Amino acid sequence: MANKSFAPLWLGVWCAVLYRNQLLLSRRSDLNQWALPGGRLDQGERISEAAIREVMEETGIQARQPLPVGLYYLSGWRRLNILFTARARTYTPRQKTDETRANQFFPVDALPSIPLAQPVSDALAQRVSSFRVLSFSRATNWRLKGQFARRYAANWLRGKPEPRFPALTIRASALIFDQVTGNVLTMRGAATRMGEIRALPRLIVYGESAPWLQLGELLHERCGISPDMTWVGLWQDAPNHRIEFVFAAAVTPNPQAHTQAEWLPPRMTAFADIDAVILAKVKPTFVNDPVWLIYHEDARQAGDVVPRYNSTIKR
């Protein structure tokens, strides 16, 4: 891959909270615009809990059953927001909070003007596992950064400095099936006394571009394929600040392509780390299945496979 800056990727959340046929929106204090409740991930926090917390902090509404449905990379910001949908336990939001000028449920067919409308449209259309790059003009980026800088300064002066984004190890992996044979694309993994363990293609992702684009570059350059991927799952080890985004695709391999990978039958192959979990979770219907969310601590308590970290491909 080409040399890049390897700046960190910052994670945040949005949450589309519905009550019957109405959507909860907040009018932001800093931008004076209607938007979905959301914000950054805190240190050691589970992603779904971050979505619930942000809704409560900004609106006073208790959200329940948060489900991950979309990924949105904000170009020029090194920021990736995870979109959740949720249901409201209560209907009456606070009039305003420290972060919002107003909070209100709107009928989904009578929403106010929302500058960043794509996540709202995707949530209402029930588009599951969508992922997009959202771009802004240079002038818009400068204006927004100026408004955020004024907000940071104001909060610091009143004794409520904003927390920093946590430093995370963020990975992306791909489960690629041969749609004819059912074999799986594998890379070389760890060497053991029993022989070499295979690993799914994966890499550590940084903030210079969207995770799925970086993963696509890896698959093209080292595996000779350019698959149309679906976001299928997310694995998080919150106490140790590790997150992995999992994508899947079914392709017809090109036997003439130069590749550093090998197609192997999954039931007859020894896989390393989290790969056994991914293979168990991803079904042939993955294109239409809900996005799954696994927490490391829960998997450990349940006696499931506990991932290790020795199979990330170096860039």
C-alpha positions, 0 to 999 in steps of 0.5 A: 500500500502507498505510504500514508499518515496513519492518523488515528480514527475517531469513533462516535455514535448517532441514534435514531430513536423512534416512538410509534411513528415519530423520530426524536431530534435535537437542535444542537447548541453549537450549530443551531441545527436539527440532528440525531442525538449522538457524540463521541465514544468514551474511554472503556465504553461499550458502543451500544451503551454510548448510544443510550448515554448520548440520547439520555444526556442530550434529550432526557429520553431513555432509549432501549434495544439499540441496534447497529445499522450503519457506518458513516465516515466523515471525510476530512474529519478522521471520524467514523460514526456508528448509526443505531436505531432504538425505541423510546421508553418515554415520550416527553424529552427535556426542553433543552440541555447543556448540549441542545436548544430543543428536543422534540419527537417529529412525525416521520413524514413531517421532519424539519430541515436536517443538514446531515440527512442521509443517516436519518433517511437510512434509519427510516428506510430501515437500511441495515448494514449501510456504510457511506462516506459523507463529504463536505465542502472546504468552506463547510469544513472550516465553518464547522471546525470554527464552531466546534472550536468556540464550543470547546473553548466555552466549555473549558472556560465554564469548567466543563472541558470536553473529554478527548477521544479514546485511543483505540486499536481499530481493525477491519476484517473480511470473510470472503466466500467462493460462491461456487465452492463455499471455500473461504479466502485465507491468509497466513496466520500464526505458526503452531506445533500442529502446523500453520493456522490460517487467518481471514484478511484483516488490518489495523485501520486509521483515519485517512479513509473509511475502514471498508476502503482500506480493507478493499485496498488490501483485498485488491493488492494482496488477494486479487479481488475487489468484492462488493462487501456487506457490513455484517458485524462488530466485535468490541473489547471495551476494557482493552480499547479494541474494536473490529468491524467485520465485512463479508462478500461472496465472489467468483475467484479469478484463477489467473489473479496473482494473490498472496491468499488461499481459498480453503474449505472452512470446516477443514481449516484451523483458524486463528483468533476471532475468525472461528467466531466470525465463521459461526456468526456469518450465515449464507443470508448475510446480505439480509441479516441484521448486523451482530454485535459481540462484546469480548467480556460476554463471550469470555463469560459464556465460554465462547472463543476468546480472540487474541491479536496475532493475525493482523496484516502489517501495512 
